[in-house]
């Protein structure tokens, strides 16, 4: 009798699980069933042309040497559509930029990913955009183009919600829940037409929630509904069944330095599937043995994650610079140009190799297209415009595709197609 009862209960549980999976709106197959063994990058997609006053290139609806937000200048020689600016190159020619809303721009970026063997990207979705669910909104146009391009080029793609913009004071994550429904229902992000390439992990579509545990945020992580959001993403019968990746500060494990001192952060991380510490600006090639510190951090983080059944992905970056942005937005704290130098790719390669030596099984690159902060790995110019006011980093004499190529080489190393090497490869 006990055996019969146990069999009935087991059968019922299996039936409920199968029924739940069948009623969910995500595709059941994907070309990318696991993040492990992959290197993904972040994708902003927020640069606009003159029709929107060069948004994210400029400041206060202006884009000139006195209203400049970018520190790296994109190499636009391969773009189908470009737009003239007031900036001038050393040879007297007008400098031009692209717009992220042009389909041809997105198509080119994903073509590069395929060409240089970069696995794919996390599409950034900022909190303010979760309240703007019109199909004709620029950020939604970019998303539609990106998911189409990912399918055509067989690149992995996933959503990353950045909580920047959430004010707190009664505001919570409810709009993220409603936005995920919009993503699934209207934009079909987890069930693309054509090839299915949405990134899964342990058989579940990945949704990243970034911005948890940073002390400079106006919200308290205890009262913005994060556990409700996590429960929805994991358990909702239609939109759930997801793997959650949380973006947290570098020193999340010890709850100090750049992190809030609140153990509730660990409670949230333990409910997630993957933890992504943000290490941009925390390490530099200018400090002796800083890569040893980076290695030790990763080793300790991985040990904590193993004890708590959470997967771990470290972040890497080619460098950092936000001189022009800081002049416009933080005039009392203007940053130097190239404050974290790229060193011709050596700094990025040190991070790639150090992370893998420390045991990383997957990596997040910050970022694919972020020229605001000078962290872009896509094609940037070694000959940016000249100006006595706005200042730009160059590429240290390297070709514009150098960082795409390096990331592809690191991907081969991650896949064990090439031996692990601390020395940066040469072409």
N, C-alpha and C positions, 0 to 999 in steps of 0.2 A: 504493500500500500504506500509506504514511504517513497519507494522507487518510482511508482506511478505518479505520485504528487510532484516529486522533483522533476520528472520528465515534462509534466504539464507546465510547471513554472518556467522551466528552461525554454520550452517551445514558445510560450507566451512572450518571454523577454526577447527572443530572437525575432518573433513576428513584429513586436513593437519597434525594435531597432531597424528592421528592414522597411517597415512602413514609413518610419520617420525619414530614412534616407531617400525613399522613393518620393516623398512629398516635398522634399527640399528642392529649391530652384536652381541649384548649382549643377553643372555638368559633372557626371560621375567619372569622367576620364580627363586626363591632361597629359601633355608632353613632359610636364615637370612635376612629378609626384612628391619630390622632397627637396628642401633647400640644401641639404647636406651635399657637399661636393661642388657647390656653386659659389660664384662671386656675383652678387647683384649690386647695382648702383641706385642712388636716389635720383629722381627726375623731377625738377621743378616745373618746367613748362609754363612759366609765368611771364615771359618776355613778350612785349607787345610792340606793334609798329606804330606809325604816325596816327592811324585811325583811333588809337587809344592813348595818344600822347606819350608814346614810348614808355609805357608803364614798366616798372622795374629796371629799366635802363636809367631813367632819370628821376628827378625829385620835383614834387609840386607841379606835376603836369608839364615839366620842361625837361629837355635833354640837351644840355650844352656843357661847356667846361665848368661852369659855375653850378650846374644842377646835374651832377653825374653820380650814379650809384654803383657802377661796375668798376672792378679793378683789373679784370682780364678782358681782352677784346677778342670776340669770336673771329675765327678765320671763316669768311663767308664765300670763299671762292667757288664752292660747289653747290651753293643754294640756288634753287630755281627762282625764288623771289627774295629780293633784298631791298633795303630802304636807306636812302641817303640821309646823313646826319650833318650837323654843323662842324663835326670834327674833321681834321685834315691829317693825312699821313705826311711823312717827311718829304715825299716826292711831290707834294702839292695836291694829290688826288683826294677826293672826298671819301671819308670812311663810311662804311655801310654796315647795317645790322640786319638780322632776321627777325621774324615774328613767330612766336610759338604757336599762334593760332592758325597759321598756314598749314594745310595738310602736307604740302610738299616738304615743309621743315621737319615735321614728325617722321614722314616717310624716310627722309635722308638720315635722321638720327638712328632709326631702327635698322636701316641698311648698314650703317657703320657698325652697330652692335653685332650684326651677323658677320660682316666682313672681318672684324677684329676678334671674333669668337668671344664676345662678352655675353654672358648668359641672359641678362635682362635687367629690368628696373622696377623699383617701387615708385608708383605715381604719387606725388605729394598732394594731399587734399587738406587744405587749411580749414580751421574751424569755421571761419566766416563763410566759406563756400558751401558748408553743409546747410546753410539757410537759403541758398540760391540754387534751386533745383530746376531752373528753366533749361530746356534743351539747347537754347541759343546762347546761354551764358558762355563767355570765352573759355573758362576753365573746363566746362563740360564738352565744348567742341574739341579742346585739346585731348581730353580723355577718350572721346569717341575715336579720334584719329589715332591715338596711341594704341588702343586695343585692337584696332584694325591692322595697324602696322605690325604689332607684335604677332598677330596671327599669320600675316603674310610672310614675315621673316622668321617665324618659328622661334621667337624670343619669349622668355618668361616675363610675366608682368603681374603685379599685385598692387593693392591699394594700401597707402599709408596715411592715416589720419593724424595730422599735426594739431595739437590742442592750442597752439599759439592763436591768440585772439579770444579765447574763452576768458571771460572777466571774473567769473565767480559771482559773489553777491546775488545769489538766487539763480544764476545760470548754471545749467548742468549739461550732461552729454546726451540729452534726449534727441537733439537734432542730428547727432551722429547716427543714432539708431534709425531715424527716419531717412537719413541720407543713404545708409547702406541698403535700405529697401529700394530706394530710387536707383542706386547703382545696379542692383540685381535685376530689378523689374524693367527699367527703361534703357539703361546702357548695356545690360547683359554682360557685365564684366566677368562673371564667373561661368558664362556660357556663351562665349564668342561665336559668331558665325564663322564657319571655316574651321581652321585648326584651333584646338583648345589648348591654350598656353598659360592659363592662369596658374600662378605658383601655388602648389600644395605643399604641405608638410605633414608627414605621418598620415597621408591620405585625405587631408582636410585643407580647403582653401585658406591661405594666410591673409589675415587682416592685421595691419600694424597700427598701434596706438602710440604716438610719440609725444613726449612732453610730460612725463610722469615723474615727479620727485625733484624738480628744479626749484631752487629757493626764490628765484626772481619772478616766478609766475604769480599772478594775482589771485589764483584759485587755490583752495585747500583740497588736496586729493581725497580727503575723507568725506567731503560733502558735495561732490559733483557727479555722483551716480556711476562711478567706474565699475563697481561690482555688478550693478544692473546691466551696464553695457556689456561686460564680459559674459554674463549669464545669457544675454540675448544672442551674442555672437556664437556662443558655444551650443546653446540648447534650443533656440527657437525652432519650431517644427518646419518652418518654411525657409527662413533666412540664416539659420544657425548651422551647426556642424563645422564651424571654422576653427582654425588654429590661430591663436593670438600671439603677436609679437609686440613686446612693449619696449619703447625707447626711453631710456633712463640716463641719469648722469653717470659720469665716469666712476665716481666713488660711491656707487649705490650700495655696494656690499658692506662698507663700513659706516654708511650713513653720515659722512662728514665731507668737508671741503666743498665741492660743488653740488652737494646733495643735501636735501632736508634731513634733519635728524628725527625721523619718525619711522618706527618699525612697521607701521602699516604699509609702507612701501614694499617690504618683504612679503607681506600677506598678499598683496596684489601680484607681485612677481611670481609667487608660487602658484597662482591661479592661471598663469600664462603658459604658453608652450615654448616661447623663445624670448630671451632677453637680449636687447641691443644697447650696450652702453655707448654714449656719445663722447668720443675722445678728441673731436676736433678742437684745436687750440690747447689741448692738455699736454701735448708732446711736441718736441721740436728737435731738428737736427743740430741746433746751436748749443745744446747742453750735452756735456760729456756723459756717455753711457745712458742717455735717456731711453734708448731702446731696451736696455736691461730692465729699466723700470716698467716699460710697456709690457715686456715679456712676463715679468713677475706678476703684474696686475692680471694679465690674461690667465695665467696658471692658477692664481687664487680664485678668480671668478669661475673658471671651469670646474674647479673642485667643489665650490659652493653649489653650482648648478647640478652637478652629478648627485650630490647629496639630496637635492630637493627636486629631482626629476624634471629639470627645466633645461632646454637646449640653449646654446650660447652662440652669439655671432658678434665678433669684434668689428669695429669700424676703422677704416683707414682713410686717409686723405692725401692728395698730392702736395698740399701746402695751404697757406691761408694769407689773405690780404683783404682788408676792407677800409683802406685809406679814404677813398672818395665817399663811400657810404657814411663813414664816421663824421666826415666834415659836414655832411648835410643833415645827419640825424643826431650826432653827438658832438656838437662843435666845441664843447668843453673838454672833450677827451678824444682828440684826433689821433688815429692810429697810423703808424708808419706804413709805407708801401712794402709789401712782401714781408710782413712781420714773421711769418714762418716760411722760409724760402724753399723752393722746390728742389734746388740743387740738381737740376737736369734730370730729375726722376729718381735720384738716389734715395730721397726721403720716403717716397711712396714705396719703393722696392724694399727698403728696410722694414717698413710696416708689414707688407705682404709676407715676407719671409719670416720675420719674427713671430707674427701671429700663427703661422703654420707650424713653426718649430714648437711653439707653446701649446699646440694641440687643437687649434681652431679647425673645424670641419666645414665652415662656411664663413663668408666675409661680406661685409656691407661697405661699399665705396661711397664716400661723401665728397663730391656728387658728380652726376653726369654732366649737367649743364649749368651749374651755379657759377656765373661770372660775377655776381654781386660780391661774393666773399673770396673770389679767386680760387675756388676749389674744383673747378670744372676739369673733367678728364677728356671732354670732347675737343674738337679741333679749335685751338686758340692761336692767335697770331703772335709771332715772334717780333713783329714790327707794328706795334699798336700806334694809334695816332699820337702826334706830338702836341703838347700843351704846357703852358707855364703854370696852369692852375690844376687841372686834373692830371693824375699820375696813374700809370698802368704798369703792371708786371709784364715781363717778356717771358719767353720760353727757354731762356738760357742757351740760345743757339740751336735748340732741338727742333726737329720738324713738328708741324702742328698736330700730327697724329701720334706723337710720341707716347702720350699717356693712354690713349686707346690701345696702342700696341703693347705697352707694358702690362696693362690690365689683362689683355688676352694671354700674354705669356704667363702671368700669375695664375690665370684660370687653368691653363694646361698643367701648371705645377700642382694646383689644388686637386685636379683630376688624376694626378700621378702619371700623366702622359710625359712629363719631363721631371728630371730629378730636382729635389729641393735645393736651392742655391741662395746663399746670402749675397752673392755678387750679382749686381744688376746686369742683365744680359745686354749684348750688343747686337745690332741688326747687321 
